[in-house]
Amino acid sequence: MKYLTQYTHELLALLAGSALPLAFAPYSLFPIAILSPALLLLSWQYASHKQAFWRGFYYGVGMFGFGVYWVYISMYQFANVPWLGAITLTIALIAGMALYPALLGWVLVRYFPNPFSKLLIFPSLWTLTEWLRSWIFTGFPWLNLGCSQTDSPLSGFVPIIGEFGVTWLVVINASLLVYIWQNYHYFKRLLLPCLIAITLWITSYQLMTMTWTTPIDKPIKVALIQGSIPQELKWTEAFHADSILRYLTISQQNRDADLIIWPETAIPLLYKDISYYVPHLIRQLAYEHIKYKTDFLIGMPFGDLHSEYFNSVLNISDSSQMYFKRHLVPFGEYIPLQSLFDQLLHFFNVPLTTFTAGNTNQTHLQAAGQNLGITICYEAAFTELVRSSLPNATLLVNVSNDAWFGYSIAPYQHLQIARMRALENGRYLLRATNTGISAIIDDKGKIVTQSPQFKIHALRYLVQPYQGITPYSYIGNTTIIVILWLILGITIILTRKYK
């Protein structure tokens, strides 16, 4: 690899990054999550720290350019951002995210110049980089390597060490692969890395058979209502009544369900304005609950445009409550560092929205006799936020509106993220969306049934509540992150001592 030209290395990094999204849904070629970082590491082995920075940057451009191109669709096609502004903001996001692997490469080569030390520290640095990306500037935890392993044998580790822990194992495999490639002609050197890799995969395969949580109560009948409202019509005033009545009609056709769930902003109106378009809607839903013993979860905005308003879920049951979205989408639901970006967004004529974030500590919504751990859309990507509802929540619910992303790969990626949350916490997860993909996900992270996209559909299933707690639900990310920092510190000390 060291004899390749600089441009060949950079092209290799770009192609390796572009291939990485193939490891995720809808392609789900999970071995690529090992091969792609391995190729990047090979390109760094004999590079200067400046070369490593740029190769990492090109890798990130390929990774996020292919992996999150759908951001452009949401802005240009549905948010009415002019094409120049949509392109500029999408490129800015991709470039910003590409800085993470770029800085990873710079640090790895600058402080760990020995090729063997690179192999040792690469898995920890990569995982810590993902962790930093999940919370810096409110976080963008998309395309985390661990999430690509929902259908691989490594998924057995998910309930124990979570998504970031599995990312670490994936990159350990990448480092082992590079070591084996570089030492294939030294048989004795291959025994230990091959033994480590085989042990990891066999152990994970055995862990897949383990159950960490237990069923509680009887299964409940649920119906997820997918109204398939076109995004270009969803917020049109003339379509408000038709949209809401569609959801009501489909719900009345599924009155035997114990719990009916409408997706995010299924009612595209503030709570106080509903009666103007559909008189007595809330009273009608309350009547359905009383007469047919059916509970409802309804996605809608709540508040006052002149003060503050929330992206929320209303619970209509014996104890009606509301959940307010806690982690808002930057530049979609609020403007971070508004004084810095305000003029730029006005220049590109970007529509500005200012939702208010809900309190971090909210009581569980109760419906169908169960405590529900609620997340709205983007919140499902944040491991600690979902984990915070455990152990009290017996079911997890995610409502979303992925119509923003059209026919792109984003809804499939979002569904895979939801599967990871179900597997981490050992709970069924009910995912209700406007245009799909709505799904029922079991406690092992497997999809037991799902809706067709862009079709009006009521997804029915008999869902089993669970109690108990997985090791990951108990310890969260803290333990694995502390271990990674310790590995980093110890490696630095040993590198200096035996330089």
Secondary structure as GFF3:
##gff-version 3
##sequence-region A 1 499
A	DSSP	alpha_helix	6	19	.	.	.	ID=ss1
A	DSSP	three_ten_helix	20	23	.	.	.	ID=ss2
A	DSSP	alpha_helix	32	44	.	.	.	ID=ss3
A	DSSP	alpha_helix	49	67	.	.	.	ID=ss4
A	DSSP	alpha_helix	70	73	.	.	.	ID=ss5
A	DSSP	pi_helix	74	78	.	.	.	ID=ss6
A	DSSP	alpha_helix	83	111	.	.	.	ID=ss7
A	DSSP	alpha_helix	115	133	.	.	.	ID=ss8
A	DSSP	three_ten_helix	136	138	.	.	.	ID=ss9
A	DSSP	three_ten_helix	145	149	.	.	.	ID=ss10
A	DSSP	three_ten_helix	153	157	.	.	.	ID=ss11
A	DSSP	alpha_helix	158	182	.	.	.	ID=ss12
A	DSSP	alpha_helix	187	207	.	.	.	ID=ss13
A	DSSP	beta_strand	214	215	.	.	.	ID=ss14
A	DSSP	beta_strand	220	226	.	.	.	ID=ss15
A	DSSP	alpha_helix	231	234	.	.	.	ID=ss16
A	DSSP	three_ten_helix	237	239	.	.	.	ID=ss17
A	DSSP	alpha_helix	240	252	.	.	.	ID=ss18
A	DSSP	beta_strand	259	261	.	.	.	ID=ss19
A	DSSP	three_ten_helix	271	273	.	.	.	ID=ss20
A	DSSP	alpha_helix	274	277	.	.	.	ID=ss21
A	DSSP	alpha_helix	281	292	.	.	.	ID=ss22
A	DSSP	beta_strand	295	303	.	.	.	ID=ss23
A	DSSP	beta_strand	309	316	.	.	.	ID=ss24
A	DSSP	beta_strand	321	324	.	.	.	ID=ss25
A	DSSP	alpha_helix	338	347	.	.	.	ID=ss26
A	DSSP	beta_strand	365	367	.	.	.	ID=ss27
A	DSSP	beta_strand	370	376	.	.	.	ID=ss28
A	DSSP	three_ten_helix	377	381	.	.	.	ID=ss29
A	DSSP	alpha_helix	383	387	.	.	.	ID=ss30
A	DSSP	beta_strand	395	400	.	.	.	ID=ss31
A	DSSP	three_ten_helix	402	405	.	.	.	ID=ss32
A	DSSP	alpha_helix	410	425	.	.	.	ID=ss33
A	DSSP	beta_strand	429	433	.	.	.	ID=ss34
A	DSSP	beta_strand	439	441	.	.	.	ID=ss35
A	DSSP	beta_strand	447	450	.	.	.	ID=ss36
A	DSSP	beta_strand	457	463	.	.	.	ID=ss37
A	DSSP	beta_strand	466	467	.	.	.	ID=ss38
A	DSSP	alpha_helix	471	475	.	.	.	ID=ss39
A	DSSP	alpha_helix	478	497	.	.	.	ID=ss40
###
